[in-house]
Amino acid sequence: MNVPPFSPPSTPALQRLIERAMASAGGWLGFDRFMALALYAPGLGYYSRQDRFIGTDPTRSDFVTAPTLGPWFGRTLAQPVRQALAHTGGDTVWEFGAGTGDLALQLLDHLGDAVQRYTIIELSGTLRERQQATLHAHAHKVQWLSEWPDVVDGVVVGNEVIDAMPVQLLQRRQGQWHERGVVAAAPGAECAWAWQDRPCTNQPPMDIDGEHDYLTEVHPQAEAFVHSLAERMLRSQRPGVVILVDYGFPESEYYHPQRHMGTVMCHRAHRADSDPLSDVGLKDITAHVNFTGLALAAQDAGLQVLGYTSQANYLLNCGILPLLGGLSVAQRHTALTLVHEHEMGELFKVLVLGSGPAWTPIGFEHGDRTHAL
């Protein structure tokens, strides 16, 4: 694959950082720690790069997100956010990992005075700068944080946030479970890193039929994120709502016996590969979301599961189709990728959580799949 012209030629400083972390850990790093450094090492990880890795142009970006396809995702999402704000009696929206800032802009444009404060929690200084430029017209409403506040109230939005959280890799081989980690490759190897598995007692949250070798992920960091969010929402005097949109499956599909190669994927120049040990720091690393795990973590922490469905069902229930009238053929084709089953419509799911008594938000009147979690 040709290296995109915007990418730096190498990441020697990141490699040295990983080498030091590996040496401190005795020569072996769990994949979750390796993934965290590859993506988030300050000034060195993938999300600290100074180029535009989110967008539609493969010569200038690595992947797209729903808000970067056009205004239709954010305009549609504004309807359930407006309803949730009314339900909570507040005027505050929180967004975790706001990417380009396009979703925040679309929500702020369409929610108007219903939102008086929009808080973005963003770890990447590079992305924060881009968001500030995108949101300059709403600068009086927007603030940025780089760490958790004591209290989170109002409505929380997270679009493609969970999939970028580090995961642990588990490998079943000859009936024994191992944790998969990373070590330095042998001298002269083409890649700097190699896999090494260690026997462990950790296992996936459900039994996997069969005796075949099986590679998968578990998501302690994502579940810890939900616990932390719930803890801060429950400190508020008002009810809160969390809207999470990401690609993934319920547990029964996630750990299906035929899904024996796991879900970790990398994205660069709009091409996908399954080798996170190559071009470290130069490409995105993600894993699909186990929505059952998130829902159980939320319930364990005191939140209600208010609904779960496909992105297609959610957007259709929230009124996306009337927004597409009058579009050109090309615009309509792009917009419909959000709901087409073979595009983003089925792979992406929406999970809505809430503090306080259960209620049915817009988006789940038809096709709610909470029973499948």
QUINORCOR-V661229 format. One record per pair of residues at least 24 apart in sequence whose ideal C-beta (glycine too) atoms are under 6 Angstrom apart, sorted by sequence separation. I is the first residue (numbers start at 0). GAP is how many residues later the second one is. If there is no record, write none. Layout:
i;gap
I;GAP
I;GAP
This chain:
i;gap
16;24
90;24
97;24
117;24
118;24
119;24
120;24
262;24
314;24
90;25
91;25
92;25
93;25
94;25
95;25
262;25
170;26
176;26
311;27
73;29
77;29
81;29
84;29
104;29
13;30
99;30
100;30
104;30
107;30
12;31
103;31
73;32
77;32
81;32
73;33
77;33
97;33
100;33
310;33
311;33
64;34
67;34
100;34
310;34
66;35
70;35
74;35
66;36
253;36
309;36
313;36
310;37
250;39
309;39
310;39
172;40
247;40
246;41
247;41
249;41
250;41
308;41
171;42
249;42
245;43
247;43
307;43
170;44
317;44
5;45
53;45
205;45
216;45
306;45
317;45
53;46
169;46
213;46
214;46
215;46
305;46
316;46
207;47
209;47
214;47
168;48
208;48
305;48
316;48
205;49
207;49
313;49
316;49
166;50
167;50
302;50
303;50
203;51
166;52
302;52
5;54
303;54
312;54
165;55
297;55
305;55
102;56
164;56
164;57
306;57
93;58
290;58
308;58
308;59
161;60
290;60
308;60
306;61
307;61
91;62
92;62
93;62
94;62
95;62
307;62
89;63
89;64
96;64
95;65
304;65
307;65
87;66
225;68
233;68
84;70
216;70
222;70
226;70
83;71
218;71
225;71
229;71
225;72
229;72
229;73
80;74
218;74
222;74
226;74
49;76
46;77
47;78
294;78
151;80
150;81
151;81
291;81
152;83
162;83
150;84
161;84
192;84
150;85
152;85
154;86
155;86
156;86
157;86
158;86
159;86
190;86
152;87
190;87
64;95
246;100
246;101
244;105
243;107
242;109
241;111
240;113
239;115
238;116
238;117
166;120
233;121
163;122
232;122
249;122
162;123
249;123
162;126
161;127
35;130
34;131
31;134
31;135
31;136
30;138
33;148
89;148
30;149
88;149
30;150
87;150
29;151
87;151
28;152
87;152
27;153
28;153
27;155
26;156
83;157
14;177
62;204
61;205
61;206
61;207
57;211
57;212
61;222
45;235
79;238
75;239
78;239
78;240
37;242
75;242
37;243
75;244
37;247
74;248
34;250
71;251
71;263
69;264
3;265
68;265
69;265
72;265
13;267
10;270
65;272
6;275
82;279
79;281
79;282
79;283
